[in-house]
């Protein structure tokens, strides 16, 4: 077992490198490969749930994540996790929901630092008027994730 080395998960929409510590995912890197295949029962469960999500067979995750970030980052990520499957929210709406209505740019910055995309669904956050804005995995992947959710 290599707990510090990320493992690869190949999905319908992308390949990701997942890092886990004990029984929680700490990082998901989009469009990347890990150093190895999933080895533990927990890692295989994570891989299976991510694959099911990207195949349109799952709309939430049952494994724990432990993202590392500032208190503001974690506040934003908690709000982003509350965006329902198949829905979107703007940076301004997230800022408003956390009691910081003038912090839309800071919300965007925190969203960009999200270490566990897909699980913390930062792809569901859009600019004013529905503009897609940036995404760590590229706009094409963001569009595919949103289309997947809207089609189910």
N, C-alpha and C positions, 0 to 999 in steps of 0.2 A: 504494500500500500504506500502511496505517495501523497500524503494529505496536503502538502503545500503546492503540488503541481496541479494545474487545471486539467480537466478531462474534456474530451470533445463530445459534443452532441450534434448529430446531423439531423436536420429537420427539413420539412418540405420547403420552407421559405428561406432558410439560411443555415449556416453552421456556426455554432458558438463554442467558446471555451468557458467552462464553468469551474469556479474555484469554490470549494466547500471546506468548512472547518467544523469538525465534529458532526452535528446534525443540523447545520444551517448553511445555506448558500451565501457567500460573501461577495461574489463577483460573477457577472456574466458579460463576456466580451463578444459583441456581435461581429459576424463575418470573420471569425477567427477559429483556429484549431488549438486544442489543448495538447499536452505532451503525451496523453495516454487515453485509453478507453475508460468508461465508468467501471469501477471495481467493486465497490461496497454495495450492499442492498440500498442504502440511502442514495448513493450516486445513480444507481440504476433506476430508482424511483423518480429522481429529478429528471433524468434523461427521458424517461417514458412520459412524464407529465408535460415536459416541454414539447416533445414530439406530438403528443395528442393535441396540445393547444394549437400548434402550427398546422395540424391537419383538420382543424375545425371540430374536434371531438371533445374539447374541454374548454370551459370558460373561466375557471379559477384554478388556483394551485393549492395543494395540500401540504407542501413542504415549507419549512421556516426559512426566512432570509434574515440576515444580520448585516444590513448595509452600514458602512462607516461614513459618517459625514458630520457636519456641524449641527447644532440644535435646529437652526433655521432649515438646513437641508432636510433633516428628518421630518420637520413639520410639513414641508412641501411634499415630501415623498408619501407621508401618511395621507395627505389630501388627494394626491394623485391615485393612490390605491383605492380611494372611494369612488373614483369615476367608474360607473357601471360598464360592463362588457358591451361593446357596440355603441357606446356613447363617446362624446368628446367634451372637453372643457377648454376654455381659453386660459391663457396665462393670467389675464385679469380676473377671471372667475376664481381661479385657484388663489390668487392674492387676496381677493375679497373673502374667500372661505376661511382663510387662516387669520383674518383680522388685520391684514396689511394691504389695504386697497390700493396703495400707491406703489406696491412692490412687484409689479408685473415683470420688470426686467430681472429683478433678483430671483423671482420664481423661475424664469427661463434659465438663469445661470445654475440654480440648484437642480433643475430638471436635467440640464446638460451634464451634471456630475453624478447622476443616478448610476450607481455601480451594478444594479441588477435590473436592466431593462427587460422588457416583456413581463416579468413578474410585477415590478412596479411599473405600470403601463404608461410610461412617458410618451409612447406613440399616440396616446389618446389626447395629448395636450396640443392645442393648435393656436395659431395667432388669431387676432381679431378678424372677424369676417370669415373664419374657417381656413385661413391660409395655413399651409402645412408647417412652415418654418423649418428649423433644423432638426436633425435626428442623427445620433451617433452612428447608426447603422446605414445612414444614407436615406434620402427622401423616397427612393424606390421601395426600400424595405418598409418604411413607415406607411406608405400608401398600401402596400400589400397586406400589412397587419390590419390596418383600418378596414380595407375591403373584405378581408377574411371575417372580421367581426361583424360587419354590416350584412354579410351574406348568410349569417347563421342566426 
